[in-house]
Amino acid sequence: MNKLALVAAGLAFFSTAAFADSKPSDEEATKIKATLTEWGCEGGTLEKETEATSVFEVDDAKCKGAQYDLKIDSAYKVISLTRD
């Protein structure tokens, strides 16, 4: 039973490392920030998902007095807005 738990933990660790997010390029960051401005948001941590989904994530953006996480598609349209 302990070996099974160890294998499961190892698989979970290595599978998340394979899907680590990366930093968007300067051009992508500029377009993401323009989208945030359109929505009345600013700041946050910008990430680009590397799972071939072409989705950008913005963590902890300030939007009209509250903190949100956003997902933005490759056309720079907001597809998800979640209050933090």
Rosetta blueprint (number, residue, H / E / L):
1 M L
2 N H
3 K H
4 L H
5 A H
6 L H
7 V H
8 A H
9 A H
10 G H
11 L H
12 A H
13 F H
14 F H
15 S H
16 T H
17 A H
18 A H
19 F L
20 A L
21 D L
22 S E
23 K L
24 P L
25 S L
26 D H
27 E H
28 E H
29 A H
30 T H
31 K H
32 I H
33 K H
34 A H
35 T H
36 L H
37 T H
38 E H
39 W L
40 G L
41 C E
42 E E
43 G L
44 G L
45 T E
46 L E
47 E E
48 K E
49 E L
50 T L
51 E L
52 A L
53 T L
54 S L
55 V L
56 F E
57 E E
58 V E
59 D E
60 D E
61 A E
62 K E
63 C E
64 K L
65 G L
66 A E
67 Q E
68 Y E
69 D E
70 L E
71 K E
72 I E
73 D L
74 S L
75 A L
76 Y L
77 K L
78 V E
79 I E
80 S E
81 L E
82 T E
83 R E
84 D L
